[in-house]
Amino acid sequence: MFMKYIFLIAILIKSSLGLAALVSSIPSTYNEIGIPNSHLVTNNIIRGMAPRNHQDLEDLVELNVQKYLLFKIDTNGEIAKEITALIELGISPKNILHLPFPWKDITDFKPVCEMTIEALNMLSLAERNNHKLFLHCTVGEDRTGYIAGLFKLYNNANNESIDEIFASELCDKGFEAGNPKKIFHVAQKVRDNLTPAFLGMSELIIANRGKKLTKNLCKKLVIPKVDFKKYSCKQSKLI
């Protein structure tokens, strides 16, 4: 009986940790919407957690957000539900892009590169046309930080370096250990998979800045050996 109680307690602890991992503790710097961990990448590009309910989606539509980038794998049918809800709210399907982007267990960086370029082109088009766009993964920290950081590098509006963007757009917004509440093995997997992808894509973008990004560029992608003493996040300055 004692062992049964221990087993049940372990399950409850594991479940609570899993739930905690799905909620960002990073405070928003963009408060026009109630979605946690919301921030402006540019005046048109908004990043945040996945909308939690229909009200979150209504708030985005009322804010005149016209385009949506869903940058995550659909694990429980949540992507299909979000797309259906957005269409019911009047958003055209052509303005919704779902890319099943991974955050761990990356063995082939070619599809990662191709999805990254597809996402960057959507963000660039929205920026050029002055259209508001909302970008999210699940918690708005890792995959969202990855693509938001790369877009800032590509957009180059503030002439920021890779290191500056890694600190401000990734670590400060909860990337890997930037969120101190993130489970260690999750932060480690993000560091091992997304950090090399970010640095490799950063160099590819800089080498082709001012040119149209095409998926053919992925043939030139080089994934570097990462100096993790330099590229590991400390606790976010926003917390």
N, C-alpha and C positions, 0 to 999 in steps of 0.2 A: 504493500500500500504506500509506504514511504517513497519508494522509487517511482511510483505512478505520479505522486504529487510533484516530485522533482522534475519529471518529464513534462508535466503540464506547465509548470512554472517556466521551464526552458522554452517551450513553445510560445508562451505569452511574451516573454522577453524578446525572443526573436521577432515576433510579430510587431511588437511596439517599436523595435529598432527599424524594421522595414518601413513602417508608417512614417517614422520620424525622418527617414531618409528621403521621403517624397515631399517634404515641405521645407522650403528654403527659409533659413533664419536671417538672410541678408535683407536689410531694410530697403524699401524702394526709394529711389531718388526722383521718380516720376509718379506723381500722385493723382493724375487725372483719371486713373482707373484704379480699382481696388485689387487688382491681381498682384500677389506678392512678388517681390524681387523684380519690379518693373523699372526700366531705365530707358532713357533715350540714347540711341546710338548716333543718330543725326536728328534733325528736327522732324524728319518723316519716318524714321525707322525706330520702332519701339520693340524692346525685348522684355521677356518676362517668363514666369511659370506658365504651364499649360492652363488655360481657362478652367476653372473648377466647376462651373455650373452655367446654366443658360443665362443668368444675369450678367456674368462676366462677358459673355459673347454679345449680349445686348448693349452693354456699356461700350464695347469696342466699336460696334456698328454705329451707335449714337455719336461717337467721337469722330465719325467719318473715316474709320480705318477701312480701306478698300481692298487691301491685299493681305494674304495670310500665308506664312511659311511654317509648315508643321515639320520640324526637323528631328524626327524620332521614329523609332520602330513602333508599330502598332502592336502592343502586347495583349490587350484585352478588349479590342474593338473600340477603344476610346477615340481613335482617329476617325473612323467611319462615323461615329456619333457626332463628333465635332463638325465634320464636313456637312453632314445632313442638316445640323442645326444652323450652320452658317448660310447654307442655301435657302433654308426656310426663312431666314432673316433678310433675304434679298441679295446676298453676295453671289456673284456669278462663279460657277465652277472654274472658269478659266483664270480667276483671280486667287485660287486656292492651290497651293503646291505642297504635296506631301512627299518628303524624301526620307526613306527608312534608314536614317543615319545611325551607325552604331557608336557605342562609347567604350566597348571592351572587346577583347578577343579578335582584334583586327589582324588578319593574316595576309590580306591582299589590299594594298593601298590604292590600287587603280580605281575601284568603284568609289572609294572614299574621296579621291581626287575629283572624279567625274560629278559626284553629287555636290561637292563643294563648289565647283565651277557653276553648276546649274543654279545653286542657291545664290551665289554672288551675282550672277547675271540678273536674277529676279530682283535682288535688292538694288542693284545699279539702275535698272529700268524704273523702279518705283521712285528712286531718288531723282532721276532725271526728269520724270514727269510730275514731280511734286505730289506723289500719291502716298498716303499714309499706309504703312505696312506693319503688321504685328508678327513677330518671330518668337517661336518657343520650341523647347524640347519637352521634358517632363517637369523639372524643377527650375529650369532657366539658368543653370549654372555652368554645366560642362560643355555640352554640344552647342548650347546657345552662345556661351562665351567664346567658343572656338570660332563659330561662323561670324559673330559680331566683330570679334577682333580682326579677323581676316578682311572683313568688309572695310573696317576703318583703315587698315593698311592699304587696301586697294583704292579706296576713295581718296585717301591721302589729304583730306581737307586741312588737317592740323599739322601735317608733316611730322607725325610721331614715328618713333623707331619701333622695331619689333619688341625690344625690352620694355619700352614705355607702355605699349599696348598690352603686352602680356601681364604687366602689373595692374593696369587700370581697368581693362575690359574683361580680363579673365580672372585673375586672382582676387581682385576687390569685389567681384560680383559672385564669388563662391566657387570658382574653378578648383578642382581637386581639394587640397587642404585649406583653401581660402575660406571655406565654411568649416569651422572647427568642430561642428556637430556631425560632420559627414563620417560615416563608418570608415575605418582605416583602410580596409581592403578595397572599398569602392574608390576612395581617393587614389590608392595605389594603382588600380587598373586604369583610371582616367589618366594618371601621370604616364603610365607605361604605353598607353595607346594613343591618346589624343595629343599629348605634348609633342611627340615626334611628328605627328601629322601636321600640327599647327606650324612647327618650325620649317618643315619641308615645304608646305604650301606657301608660307611667308616668303621664302627665297624664290619660289616659282613666280609668285605675284610681283615681287620687286623686279625680277628680271624681265617681266612682261608688262610692267606698268605703262599705261597709255595705249596698250593694244587691246583688242577684243579678246576676251578669254574664251577659249574653245577647249573641248575635251581632248583634242589632239595634244595639247600641252602636257597632259598627264604622262605621256611617253618620256618627258624630260624630268619628271618628278624624282627627286633624290631625298630619301628619308635619312636624316642625319643621325649620327650617334650623339645622344643628348648629354650635355653636362648637367646632371640633375642637381648639382650643388648651386648652379646658377638658375636653372629653370624648374624650381619647385616653389609652390605657393606657401606663404605664411598667412596667418589669420588676416582676413579682410579688414581694411581700415574703416569700412562702413559699420562694422559691428561695435 
